[in-house]
Amino acid sequence: MERKALYAGSFDPVTNGHLNIIERAAGMFDSLTVAIVVNPNKKCLFTVDERVEIAKEVTKHLPNVHVDKFSGLLADYVNAGGFAAVVRGLRVTTDFENELQMAQMNARLFKGSTETVFLMTDPNYSFISSSLIKEVATLGGEVSGLVPDYVVLRIENKLQEESK
């Protein structure tokens, strides 16, 4: 039986920390779905379709990774997809507190035996967040080395479009 895992988030934008978790999780499971959350209440730099396109580009070297999008409860998407595991990345202790609470709620909502798997972020990326990347880039700071090169280009293009 195929061991399917899910790694969900807004990925606005995908960071090197995200990519590190994706690459490691892809090695642990037969297939990994990177699911972009559609949240109309959240102000994003990129549209959901742009985030899907970016995620596909930066994961194209991983043949068992699929990119999708969803809205609503994570548990509903997990239950419909028959995932064996939900992967979550942890950077700092406050992440653990928030993620543990979410994992415990999801455990009540998941049908079947879906597990939440926590992966510690590589220490080189523990300070990186999508929010911080957006803030630094918007204020003219350099984000190279913190996000994949393709993402740097997409951010630069997006900020140029918005400044017109």
Chimera marker file (.cmm) of the C-alpha trace (Angstrom):
<marker_set name="trace">
<marker id="1" x="0.000" y="0.000" z="0.000" r="1" g="1" b="0" radius="0.5"/>
<marker id="2" x="1.314" y="3.424" z="-0.956" r="1" g="1" b="0" radius="0.5"/>
<marker id="3" x="2.322" y="5.675" z="1.949" r="1" g="1" b="0" radius="0.5"/>
<marker id="4" x="0.926" y="9.094" z="1.018" r="1" g="1" b="0" radius="0.5"/>
<marker id="5" x="1.797" y="12.210" z="2.978" r="1" g="1" b="0" radius="0.5"/>
<marker id="6" x="0.579" y="15.787" z="2.882" r="1" g="1" b="0" radius="0.5"/>
<marker id="7" x="2.488" y="18.991" z="3.603" r="1" g="1" b="0" radius="0.5"/>
<marker id="8" x="0.053" y="21.903" z="3.675" r="1" g="1" b="0" radius="0.5"/>
<marker id="9" x="0.561" y="25.623" z="4.072" r="1" g="1" b="0" radius="0.5"/>
<marker id="10" x="0.133" y="29.000" z="2.461" r="1" g="1" b="0" radius="0.5"/>
<marker id="11" x="3.677" y="28.942" z="1.010" r="1" g="1" b="0" radius="0.5"/>
<marker id="12" x="3.570" y="32.671" z="0.268" r="1" g="1" b="0" radius="0.5"/>
<marker id="13" x="6.327" y="32.339" z="-0.797" r="1" g="1" b="0" radius="0.5"/>
<marker id="14" x="8.039" y="28.956" z="-0.611" r="1" g="1" b="0" radius="0.5"/>
<marker id="15" x="11.242" y="29.364" z="1.415" r="1" g="1" b="0" radius="0.5"/>
<marker id="16" x="14.381" y="27.253" z="1.563" r="1" g="1" b="0" radius="0.5"/>
<marker id="17" x="13.080" y="26.025" z="4.920" r="1" g="1" b="0" radius="0.5"/>
<marker id="18" x="9.895" y="24.769" z="3.250" r="1" g="1" b="0" radius="0.5"/>
<marker id="19" x="11.904" y="23.182" z="0.459" r="1" g="1" b="0" radius="0.5"/>
<marker id="20" x="14.130" y="21.418" z="2.987" r="1" g="1" b="0" radius="0.5"/>
<marker id="21" x="11.077" y="19.903" z="4.692" r="1" g="1" b="0" radius="0.5"/>
<marker id="22" x="9.591" y="18.931" z="1.310" r="1" g="1" b="0" radius="0.5"/>
<marker id="23" x="12.778" y="17.197" z="0.183" r="1" g="1" b="0" radius="0.5"/>
<marker id="24" x="13.149" y="15.294" z="3.454" r="1" g="1" b="0" radius="0.5"/>
<marker id="25" x="9.481" y="14.269" z="3.567" r="1" g="1" b="0" radius="0.5"/>
<marker id="26" x="9.607" y="13.166" z="-0.081" r="1" g="1" b="0" radius="0.5"/>
<marker id="27" x="12.361" y="10.761" z="0.935" r="1" g="1" b="0" radius="0.5"/>
<marker id="28" x="10.255" y="9.314" z="3.745" r="1" g="1" b="0" radius="0.5"/>
<marker id="29" x="7.031" y="8.639" z="1.851" r="1" g="1" b="0" radius="0.5"/>
<marker id="30" x="6.039" y="7.071" z="-1.462" r="1" g="1" b="0" radius="0.5"/>
<marker id="31" x="4.275" y="10.269" z="-2.449" r="1" g="1" b="0" radius="0.5"/>
<marker id="32" x="4.030" y="13.734" z="-0.976" r="1" g="1" b="0" radius="0.5"/>
<marker id="33" x="1.359" y="16.276" z="-1.812" r="1" g="1" b="0" radius="0.5"/>
<marker id="34" x="2.273" y="19.888" z="-1.189" r="1" g="1" b="0" radius="0.5"/>
<marker id="35" x="-1.112" y="21.519" z="-0.695" r="1" g="1" b="0" radius="0.5"/>
<marker id="36" x="-1.489" y="25.269" z="-0.969" r="1" g="1" b="0" radius="0.5"/>
<marker id="37" x="-4.177" y="26.583" z="1.372" r="1" g="1" b="0" radius="0.5"/>
<marker id="38" x="-6.720" y="28.967" z="-0.132" r="1" g="1" b="0" radius="0.5"/>
<marker id="39" x="-7.548" y="31.509" z="2.550" r="1" g="1" b="0" radius="0.5"/>
<marker id="40" x="-9.481" y="34.517" z="1.231" r="1" g="1" b="0" radius="0.5"/>
<marker id="41" x="-9.041" y="36.294" z="4.589" r="1" g="1" b="0" radius="0.5"/>
<marker id="42" x="-5.237" y="36.301" z="4.336" r="1" g="1" b="0" radius="0.5"/>
<marker id="43" x="-3.375" y="39.037" z="2.432" r="1" g="1" b="0" radius="0.5"/>
<marker id="44" x="-0.949" y="37.175" z="0.196" r="1" g="1" b="0" radius="0.5"/>
<marker id="45" x="1.763" y="38.470" z="-2.100" r="1" g="1" b="0" radius="0.5"/>
<marker id="46" x="1.005" y="35.758" z="-4.669" r="1" g="1" b="0" radius="0.5"/>
<marker id="47" x="-2.350" y="34.421" z="-5.814" r="1" g="1" b="0" radius="0.5"/>
<marker id="48" x="-3.079" y="30.803" z="-5.036" r="1" g="1" b="0" radius="0.5"/>
<marker id="49" x="-2.492" y="29.842" z="-8.668" r="1" g="1" b="0" radius="0.5"/>
<marker id="50" x="0.861" y="31.644" z="-8.649" r="1" g="1" b="0" radius="0.5"/>
<marker id="51" x="1.822" y="29.829" z="-5.433" r="1" g="1" b="0" radius="0.5"/>
<marker id="52" x="0.894" y="26.488" z="-7.012" r="1" g="1" b="0" radius="0.5"/>
<marker id="53" x="2.972" y="27.325" z="-10.096" r="1" g="1" b="0" radius="0.5"/>
<marker id="54" x="5.951" y="28.383" z="-7.950" r="1" g="1" b="0" radius="0.5"/>
<marker id="55" x="5.727" y="25.255" z="-5.791" r="1" g="1" b="0" radius="0.5"/>
<marker id="56" x="5.608" y="23.058" z="-8.895" r="1" g="1" b="0" radius="0.5"/>
<marker id="57" x="8.696" y="24.765" z="-10.298" r="1" g="1" b="0" radius="0.5"/>
<marker id="58" x="10.810" y="24.476" z="-7.140" r="1" g="1" b="0" radius="0.5"/>
<marker id="59" x="9.833" y="20.823" z="-6.567" r="1" g="1" b="0" radius="0.5"/>
<marker id="60" x="10.122" y="19.586" z="-10.159" r="1" g="1" b="0" radius="0.5"/>
<marker id="61" x="13.308" y="17.702" z="-9.238" r="1" g="1" b="0" radius="0.5"/>
<marker id="62" x="11.259" y="15.494" z="-6.878" r="1" g="1" b="0" radius="0.5"/>
<marker id="63" x="9.314" y="12.942" z="-8.941" r="1" g="1" b="0" radius="0.5"/>
<marker id="64" x="7.076" y="11.805" z="-6.071" r="1" g="1" b="0" radius="0.5"/>
<marker id="65" x="5.921" y="15.325" z="-5.153" r="1" g="1" b="0" radius="0.5"/>
<marker id="66" x="2.565" y="16.614" z="-6.376" r="1" g="1" b="0" radius="0.5"/>
<marker id="67" x="1.278" y="20.161" z="-5.818" r="1" g="1" b="0" radius="0.5"/>
<marker id="68" x="-2.388" y="20.905" z="-5.235" r="1" g="1" b="0" radius="0.5"/>
<marker id="69" x="-4.574" y="23.566" z="-3.620" r="1" g="1" b="0" radius="0.5"/>
<marker id="70" x="-7.500" y="23.360" z="-1.230" r="1" g="1" b="0" radius="0.5"/>
<marker id="71" x="-9.802" y="25.426" z="0.938" r="1" g="1" b="0" radius="0.5"/>
<marker id="72" x="-11.649" y="24.600" z="4.094" r="1" g="1" b="0" radius="0.5"/>
<marker id="73" x="-10.611" y="22.250" z="6.850" r="1" g="1" b="0" radius="0.5"/>
<marker id="74" x="-7.323" y="20.432" z="6.508" r="1" g="1" b="0" radius="0.5"/>
<marker id="75" x="-8.990" y="17.345" z="7.986" r="1" g="1" b="0" radius="0.5"/>
<marker id="76" x="-11.565" y="17.270" z="5.184" r="1" g="1" b="0" radius="0.5"/>
<marker id="77" x="-8.806" y="17.369" z="2.559" r="1" g="1" b="0" radius="0.5"/>
<marker id="78" x="-6.841" y="14.686" z="4.419" r="1" g="1" b="0" radius="0.5"/>
<marker id="79" x="-9.861" y="12.422" z="4.791" r="1" g="1" b="0" radius="0.5"/>
<marker id="80" x="-10.813" y="12.774" z="1.131" r="1" g="1" b="0" radius="0.5"/>
<marker id="81" x="-7.228" y="12.118" z="-0.001" r="1" g="1" b="0" radius="0.5"/>
<marker id="82" x="-6.539" y="9.087" z="2.179" r="1" g="1" b="0" radius="0.5"/>
<marker id="83" x="-3.220" y="10.400" z="3.494" r="1" g="1" b="0" radius="0.5"/>
<marker id="84" x="-1.246" y="8.292" z="5.948" r="1" g="1" b="0" radius="0.5"/>
<marker id="85" x="0.550" y="11.313" z="7.380" r="1" g="1" b="0" radius="0.5"/>
<marker id="86" x="0.453" y="15.079" z="7.610" r="1" g="1" b="0" radius="0.5"/>
<marker id="87" x="3.928" y="16.603" z="7.729" r="1" g="1" b="0" radius="0.5"/>
<marker id="88" x="4.538" y="19.745" z="9.748" r="1" g="1" b="0" radius="0.5"/>
<marker id="89" x="7.793" y="21.660" z="10.055" r="1" g="1" b="0" radius="0.5"/>
<marker id="90" x="8.966" y="23.047" z="13.369" r="1" g="1" b="0" radius="0.5"/>
<marker id="91" x="11.369" y="25.987" z="13.604" r="1" g="1" b="0" radius="0.5"/>
<marker id="92" x="11.166" y="27.185" z="17.210" r="1" g="1" b="0" radius="0.5"/>
<marker id="93" x="9.472" y="26.141" z="20.451" r="1" g="1" b="0" radius="0.5"/>
<marker id="94" x="6.466" y="28.393" z="19.855" r="1" g="1" b="0" radius="0.5"/>
<marker id="95" x="5.841" y="26.506" z="16.595" r="1" g="1" b="0" radius="0.5"/>
<marker id="96" x="5.653" y="23.300" z="18.623" r="1" g="1" b="0" radius="0.5"/>
<marker id="97" x="3.016" y="24.682" z="20.982" r="1" g="1" b="0" radius="0.5"/>
<marker id="98" x="0.805" y="25.863" z="18.113" r="1" g="1" b="0" radius="0.5"/>
<marker id="99" x="1.373" y="22.756" z="15.992" r="1" g="1" b="0" radius="0.5"/>
<marker id="100" x="0.705" y="20.377" z="18.892" r="1" g="1" b="0" radius="0.5"/>
<marker id="101" x="-2.664" y="22.000" z="19.558" r="1" g="1" b="0" radius="0.5"/>
<marker id="102" x="-3.564" y="21.802" z="15.867" r="1" g="1" b="0" radius="0.5"/>
<marker id="103" x="-2.378" y="18.179" z="15.608" r="1" g="1" b="0" radius="0.5"/>
<marker id="104" x="-4.472" y="17.163" z="18.589" r="1" g="1" b="0" radius="0.5"/>
<marker id="105" x="-7.590" y="18.772" z="17.117" r="1" g="1" b="0" radius="0.5"/>
<marker id="106" x="-6.897" y="17.203" z="13.725" r="1" g="1" b="0" radius="0.5"/>
<marker id="107" x="-6.451" y="13.789" z="15.359" r="1" g="1" b="0" radius="0.5"/>
<marker id="108" x="-10.098" y="14.052" z="16.423" r="1" g="1" b="0" radius="0.5"/>
<marker id="109" x="-11.168" y="15.072" z="12.919" r="1" g="1" b="0" radius="0.5"/>
<marker id="110" x="-9.072" y="12.648" z="10.860" r="1" g="1" b="0" radius="0.5"/>
<marker id="111" x="-10.855" y="9.470" z="9.843" r="1" g="1" b="0" radius="0.5"/>
<marker id="112" x="-8.678" y="6.380" z="9.911" r="1" g="1" b="0" radius="0.5"/>
<marker id="113" x="-5.123" y="6.298" z="11.136" r="1" g="1" b="0" radius="0.5"/>
<marker id="114" x="-3.591" y="9.499" z="9.761" r="1" g="1" b="0" radius="0.5"/>
<marker id="115" x="-0.613" y="10.609" z="11.835" r="1" g="1" b="0" radius="0.5"/>
<marker id="116" x="0.939" y="14.042" z="12.176" r="1" g="1" b="0" radius="0.5"/>
<marker id="117" x="4.707" y="13.892" z="11.632" r="1" g="1" b="0" radius="0.5"/>
<marker id="118" x="6.850" y="16.756" z="12.897" r="1" g="1" b="0" radius="0.5"/>
<marker id="119" x="10.143" y="17.492" z="11.156" r="1" g="1" b="0" radius="0.5"/>
<marker id="120" x="12.620" y="19.853" z="12.751" r="1" g="1" b="0" radius="0.5"/>
<marker id="121" x="13.771" y="22.555" z="10.376" r="1" g="1" b="0" radius="0.5"/>
<marker id="122" x="17.424" y="22.546" z="9.415" r="1" g="1" b="0" radius="0.5"/>
<marker id="123" x="19.064" y="25.072" z="11.800" r="1" g="1" b="0" radius="0.5"/>
<marker id="124" x="20.258" y="27.064" z="8.777" r="1" g="1" b="0" radius="0.5"/>
<marker id="125" x="16.624" y="27.911" z="8.027" r="1" g="1" b="0" radius="0.5"/>
<marker id="126" x="15.110" y="28.183" z="11.503" r="1" g="1" b="0" radius="0.5"/>
<marker id="127" x="14.827" y="31.982" z="11.385" r="1" g="1" b="0" radius="0.5"/>
<marker id="128" x="13.146" y="32.101" z="7.966" r="1" g="1" b="0" radius="0.5"/>
<marker id="129" x="9.414" y="32.638" z="7.609" r="1" g="1" b="0" radius="0.5"/>
<marker id="130" x="7.364" y="33.594" z="4.571" r="1" g="1" b="0" radius="0.5"/>
<marker id="131" x="6.145" y="36.692" z="6.411" r="1" g="1" b="0" radius="0.5"/>
<marker id="132" x="9.685" y="37.817" z="7.106" r="1" g="1" b="0" radius="0.5"/>
<marker id="133" x="10.723" y="37.168" z="3.505" r="1" g="1" b="0" radius="0.5"/>
<marker id="134" x="7.825" y="39.309" z="2.239" r="1" g="1" b="0" radius="0.5"/>
<marker id="135" x="8.617" y="42.105" z="4.672" r="1" g="1" b="0" radius="0.5"/>
<marker id="136" x="12.329" y="42.195" z="3.818" r="1" g="1" b="0" radius="0.5"/>
<marker id="137" x="11.710" y="41.996" z="0.060" r="1" g="1" b="0" radius="0.5"/>
<marker id="138" x="8.987" y="44.660" z="0.147" r="1" g="1" b="0" radius="0.5"/>
<marker id="139" x="11.350" y="47.012" z="1.956" r="1" g="1" b="0" radius="0.5"/>
<marker id="140" x="14.075" y="46.439" z="-0.643" r="1" g="1" b="0" radius="0.5"/>
<marker id="141" x="16.169" y="43.917" z="1.282" r="1" g="1" b="0" radius="0.5"/>
<marker id="142" x="18.008" y="40.954" z="-0.188" r="1" g="1" b="0" radius="0.5"/>
<marker id="143" x="16.370" y="37.524" z="0.179" r="1" g="1" b="0" radius="0.5"/>
<marker id="144" x="18.724" y="35.497" z="-2.021" r="1" g="1" b="0" radius="0.5"/>
<marker id="145" x="19.837" y="32.339" z="-0.239" r="1" g="1" b="0" radius="0.5"/>
<marker id="146" x="16.680" y="32.331" z="1.890" r="1" g="1" b="0" radius="0.5"/>
<marker id="147" x="14.326" y="31.269" z="-0.892" r="1" g="1" b="0" radius="0.5"/>
<marker id="148" x="14.985" y="29.296" z="-4.084" r="1" g="1" b="0" radius="0.5"/>
<marker id="149" x="16.467" y="31.422" z="-6.903" r="1" g="1" b="0" radius="0.5"/>
<marker id="150" x="13.238" y="31.045" z="-8.906" r="1" g="1" b="0" radius="0.5"/>
<marker id="151" x="11.310" y="32.544" z="-5.983" r="1" g="1" b="0" radius="0.5"/>
<marker id="152" x="13.684" y="35.514" z="-5.823" r="1" g="1" b="0" radius="0.5"/>
<marker id="153" x="12.874" y="36.258" z="-9.464" r="1" g="1" b="0" radius="0.5"/>
<marker id="154" x="9.145" y="35.862" z="-8.915" r="1" g="1" b="0" radius="0.5"/>
<marker id="155" x="9.219" y="38.191" z="-5.896" r="1" g="1" b="0" radius="0.5"/>
<marker id="156" x="11.184" y="40.810" z="-7.817" r="1" g="1" b="0" radius="0.5"/>
<marker id="157" x="8.756" y="40.605" z="-10.761" r="1" g="1" b="0" radius="0.5"/>
<marker id="158" x="5.723" y="40.765" z="-8.475" r="1" g="1" b="0" radius="0.5"/>
<marker id="159" x="7.007" y="43.810" z="-6.602" r="1" g="1" b="0" radius="0.5"/>
<marker id="160" x="7.800" y="45.548" z="-9.885" r="1" g="1" b="0" radius="0.5"/>
<marker id="161" x="4.260" y="44.859" z="-11.136" r="1" g="1" b="0" radius="0.5"/>
<marker id="162" x="2.736" y="46.206" z="-7.943" r="1" g="1" b="0" radius="0.5"/>
<marker id="163" x="4.824" y="49.382" z="-8.045" r="1" g="1" b="0" radius="0.5"/>
<marker id="164" x="3.437" y="50.373" z="-11.469" r="1" g="1" b="0" radius="0.5"/>
<link id1="1" id2="2" r="1" g="1" b="0" radius="0.2"/>
<link id1="2" id2="3" r="1" g="1" b="0" radius="0.2"/>
<link id1="3" id2="4" r="1" g="1" b="0" radius="0.2"/>
<link id1="4" id2="5" r="1" g="1" b="0" radius="0.2"/>
<link id1="5" id2="6" r="1" g="1" b="0" radius="0.2"/>
<link id1="6" id2="7" r="1" g="1" b="0" radius="0.2"/>
<link id1="7" id2="8" r="1" g="1" b="0" radius="0.2"/>
<link id1="8" id2="9" r="1" g="1" b="0" radius="0.2"/>
<link id1="9" id2="10" r="1" g="1" b="0" radius="0.2"/>
<link id1="10" id2="11" r="1" g="1" b="0" radius="0.2"/>
<link id1="11" id2="12" r="1" g="1" b="0" radius="0.2"/>
<link id1="12" id2="13" r="1" g="1" b="0" radius="0.2"/>
<link id1="13" id2="14" r="1" g="1" b="0" radius="0.2"/>
<link id1="14" id2="15" r="1" g="1" b="0" radius="0.2"/>
<link id1="15" id2="16" r="1" g="1" b="0" radius="0.2"/>
<link id1="16" id2="17" r="1" g="1" b="0" radius="0.2"/>
<link id1="17" id2="18" r="1" g="1" b="0" radius="0.2"/>
<link id1="18" id2="19" r="1" g="1" b="0" radius="0.2"/>
<link id1="19" id2="20" r="1" g="1" b="0" radius="0.2"/>
<link id1="20" id2="21" r="1" g="1" b="0" radius="0.2"/>
<link id1="21" id2="22" r="1" g="1" b="0" radius="0.2"/>
<link id1="22" id2="23" r="1" g="1" b="0" radius="0.2"/>
<link id1="23" id2="24" r="1" g="1" b="0" radius="0.2"/>
<link id1="24" id2="25" r="1" g="1" b="0" radius="0.2"/>
<link id1="25" id2="26" r="1" g="1" b="0" radius="0.2"/>
<link id1="26" id2="27" r="1" g="1" b="0" radius="0.2"/>
<link id1="27" id2="28" r="1" g="1" b="0" radius="0.2"/>
<link id1="28" id2="29" r="1" g="1" b="0" radius="0.2"/>
<link id1="29" id2="30" r="1" g="1" b="0" radius="0.2"/>
<link id1="30" id2="31" r="1" g="1" b="0" radius="0.2"/>
<link id1="31" id2="32" r="1" g="1" b="0" radius="0.2"/>
<link id1="32" id2="33" r="1" g="1" b="0" radius="0.2"/>
<link id1="33" id2="34" r="1" g="1" b="0" radius="0.2"/>
<link id1="34" id2="35" r="1" g="1" b="0" radius="0.2"/>
<link id1="35" id2="36" r="1" g="1" b="0" radius="0.2"/>
<link id1="36" id2="37" r="1" g="1" b="0" radius="0.2"/>
<link id1="37" id2="38" r="1" g="1" b="0" radius="0.2"/>
<link id1="38" id2="39" r="1" g="1" b="0" radius="0.2"/>
<link id1="39" id2="40" r="1" g="1" b="0" radius="0.2"/>
<link id1="40" id2="41" r="1" g="1" b="0" radius="0.2"/>
<link id1="41" id2="42" r="1" g="1" b="0" radius="0.2"/>
<link id1="42" id2="43" r="1" g="1" b="0" radius="0.2"/>
<link id1="43" id2="44" r="1" g="1" b="0" radius="0.2"/>
<link id1="44" id2="45" r="1" g="1" b="0" radius="0.2"/>
<link id1="45" id2="46" r="1" g="1" b="0" radius="0.2"/>
<link id1="46" id2="47" r="1" g="1" b="0" radius="0.2"/>
<link id1="47" id2="48" r="1" g="1" b="0" radius="0.2"/>
<link id1="48" id2="49" r="1" g="1" b="0" radius="0.2"/>
<link id1="49" id2="50" r="1" g="1" b="0" radius="0.2"/>
<link id1="50" id2="51" r="1" g="1" b="0" radius="0.2"/>
<link id1="51" id2="52" r="1" g="1" b="0" radius="0.2"/>
<link id1="52" id2="53" r="1" g="1" b="0" radius="0.2"/>
<link id1="53" id2="54" r="1" g="1" b="0" radius="0.2"/>
<link id1="54" id2="55" r="1" g="1" b="0" radius="0.2"/>
<link id1="55" id2="56" r="1" g="1" b="0" radius="0.2"/>
<link id1="56" id2="57" r="1" g="1" b="0" radius="0.2"/>
<link id1="57" id2="58" r="1" g="1" b="0" radius="0.2"/>
<link id1="58" id2="59" r="1" g="1" b="0" radius="0.2"/>
<link id1="59" id2="60" r="1" g="1" b="0" radius="0.2"/>
<link id1="60" id2="61" r="1" g="1" b="0" radius="0.2"/>
<link id1="61" id2="62" r="1" g="1" b="0" radius="0.2"/>
<link id1="62" id2="63" r="1" g="1" b="0" radius="0.2"/>
<link id1="63" id2="64" r="1" g="1" b="0" radius="0.2"/>
<link id1="64" id2="65" r="1" g="1" b="0" radius="0.2"/>
<link id1="65" id2="66" r="1" g="1" b="0" radius="0.2"/>
<link id1="66" id2="67" r="1" g="1" b="0" radius="0.2"/>
<link id1="67" id2="68" r="1" g="1" b="0" radius="0.2"/>
<link id1="68" id2="69" r="1" g="1" b="0" radius="0.2"/>
<link id1="69" id2="70" r="1" g="1" b="0" radius="0.2"/>
<link id1="70" id2="71" r="1" g="1" b="0" radius="0.2"/>
<link id1="71" id2="72" r="1" g="1" b="0" radius="0.2"/>
<link id1="72" id2="73" r="1" g="1" b="0" radius="0.2"/>
<link id1="73" id2="74" r="1" g="1" b="0" radius="0.2"/>
<link id1="74" id2="75" r="1" g="1" b="0" radius="0.2"/>
<link id1="75" id2="76" r="1" g="1" b="0" radius="0.2"/>
<link id1="76" id2="77" r="1" g="1" b="0" radius="0.2"/>
<link id1="77" id2="78" r="1" g="1" b="0" radius="0.2"/>
<link id1="78" id2="79" r="1" g="1" b="0" radius="0.2"/>
<link id1="79" id2="80" r="1" g="1" b="0" radius="0.2"/>
<link id1="80" id2="81" r="1" g="1" b="0" radius="0.2"/>
<link id1="81" id2="82" r="1" g="1" b="0" radius="0.2"/>
<link id1="82" id2="83" r="1" g="1" b="0" radius="0.2"/>
<link id1="83" id2="84" r="1" g="1" b="0" radius="0.2"/>
<link id1="84" id2="85" r="1" g="1" b="0" radius="0.2"/>
<link id1="85" id2="86" r="1" g="1" b="0" radius="0.2"/>
<link id1="86" id2="87" r="1" g="1" b="0" radius="0.2"/>
<link id1="87" id2="88" r="1" g="1" b="0" radius="0.2"/>
<link id1="88" id2="89" r="1" g="1" b="0" radius="0.2"/>
<link id1="89" id2="90" r="1" g="1" b="0" radius="0.2"/>
<link id1="90" id2="91" r="1" g="1" b="0" radius="0.2"/>
<link id1="91" id2="92" r="1" g="1" b="0" radius="0.2"/>
<link id1="92" id2="93" r="1" g="1" b="0" radius="0.2"/>
<link id1="93" id2="94" r="1" g="1" b="0" radius="0.2"/>
<link id1="94" id2="95" r="1" g="1" b="0" radius="0.2"/>
<link id1="95" id2="96" r="1" g="1" b="0" radius="0.2"/>
<link id1="96" id2="97" r="1" g="1" b="0" radius="0.2"/>
<link id1="97" id2="98" r="1" g="1" b="0" radius="0.2"/>
<link id1="98" id2="99" r="1" g="1" b="0" radius="0.2"/>
<link id1="99" id2="100" r="1" g="1" b="0" radius="0.2"/>
<link id1="100" id2="101" r="1" g="1" b="0" radius="0.2"/>
<link id1="101" id2="102" r="1" g="1" b="0" radius="0.2"/>
<link id1="102" id2="103" r="1" g="1" b="0" radius="0.2"/>
<link id1="103" id2="104" r="1" g="1" b="0" radius="0.2"/>
<link id1="104" id2="105" r="1" g="1" b="0" radius="0.2"/>
<link id1="105" id2="106" r="1" g="1" b="0" radius="0.2"/>
<link id1="106" id2="107" r="1" g="1" b="0" radius="0.2"/>
<link id1="107" id2="108" r="1" g="1" b="0" radius="0.2"/>
<link id1="108" id2="109" r="1" g="1" b="0" radius="0.2"/>
<link id1="109" id2="110" r="1" g="1" b="0" radius="0.2"/>
<link id1="110" id2="111" r="1" g="1" b="0" radius="0.2"/>
<link id1="111" id2="112" r="1" g="1" b="0" radius="0.2"/>
<link id1="112" id2="113" r="1" g="1" b="0" radius="0.2"/>
<link id1="113" id2="114" r="1" g="1" b="0" radius="0.2"/>
<link id1="114" id2="115" r="1" g="1" b="0" radius="0.2"/>
<link id1="115" id2="116" r="1" g="1" b="0" radius="0.2"/>
<link id1="116" id2="117" r="1" g="1" b="0" radius="0.2"/>
<link id1="117" id2="118" r="1" g="1" b="0" radius="0.2"/>
<link id1="118" id2="119" r="1" g="1" b="0" radius="0.2"/>
<link id1="119" id2="120" r="1" g="1" b="0" radius="0.2"/>
<link id1="120" id2="121" r="1" g="1" b="0" radius="0.2"/>
<link id1="121" id2="122" r="1" g="1" b="0" radius="0.2"/>
<link id1="122" id2="123" r="1" g="1" b="0" radius="0.2"/>
<link id1="123" id2="124" r="1" g="1" b="0" radius="0.2"/>
<link id1="124" id2="125" r="1" g="1" b="0" radius="0.2"/>
<link id1="125" id2="126" r="1" g="1" b="0" radius="0.2"/>
<link id1="126" id2="127" r="1" g="1" b="0" radius="0.2"/>
<link id1="127" id2="128" r="1" g="1" b="0" radius="0.2"/>
<link id1="128" id2="129" r="1" g="1" b="0" radius="0.2"/>
<link id1="129" id2="130" r="1" g="1" b="0" radius="0.2"/>
<link id1="130" id2="131" r="1" g="1" b="0" radius="0.2"/>
<link id1="131" id2="132" r="1" g="1" b="0" radius="0.2"/>
<link id1="132" id2="133" r="1" g="1" b="0" radius="0.2"/>
<link id1="133" id2="134" r="1" g="1" b="0" radius="0.2"/>
<link id1="134" id2="135" r="1" g="1" b="0" radius="0.2"/>
<link id1="135" id2="136" r="1" g="1" b="0" radius="0.2"/>
<link id1="136" id2="137" r="1" g="1" b="0" radius="0.2"/>
<link id1="137" id2="138" r="1" g="1" b="0" radius="0.2"/>
<link id1="138" id2="139" r="1" g="1" b="0" radius="0.2"/>
<link id1="139" id2="140" r="1" g="1" b="0" radius="0.2"/>
<link id1="140" id2="141" r="1" g="1" b="0" radius="0.2"/>
<link id1="141" id2="142" r="1" g="1" b="0" radius="0.2"/>
<link id1="142" id2="143" r="1" g="1" b="0" radius="0.2"/>
<link id1="143" id2="144" r="1" g="1" b="0" radius="0.2"/>
<link id1="144" id2="145" r="1" g="1" b="0" radius="0.2"/>
<link id1="145" id2="146" r="1" g="1" b="0" radius="0.2"/>
<link id1="146" id2="147" r="1" g="1" b="0" radius="0.2"/>
<link id1="147" id2="148" r="1" g="1" b="0" radius="0.2"/>
<link id1="148" id2="149" r="1" g="1" b="0" radius="0.2"/>
<link id1="149" id2="150" r="1" g="1" b="0" radius="0.2"/>
<link id1="150" id2="151" r="1" g="1" b="0" radius="0.2"/>
<link id1="151" id2="152" r="1" g="1" b="0" radius="0.2"/>
<link id1="152" id2="153" r="1" g="1" b="0" radius="0.2"/>
<link id1="153" id2="154" r="1" g="1" b="0" radius="0.2"/>
<link id1="154" id2="155" r="1" g="1" b="0" radius="0.2"/>
<link id1="155" id2="156" r="1" g="1" b="0" radius="0.2"/>
<link id1="156" id2="157" r="1" g="1" b="0" radius="0.2"/>
<link id1="157" id2="158" r="1" g="1" b="0" radius="0.2"/>
<link id1="158" id2="159" r="1" g="1" b="0" radius="0.2"/>
<link id1="159" id2="160" r="1" g="1" b="0" radius="0.2"/>
<link id1="160" id2="161" r="1" g="1" b="0" radius="0.2"/>
<link id1="161" id2="162" r="1" g="1" b="0" radius="0.2"/>
<link id1="162" id2="163" r="1" g="1" b="0" radius="0.2"/>
<link id1="163" id2="164" r="1" g="1" b="0" radius="0.2"/>
</marker_set>
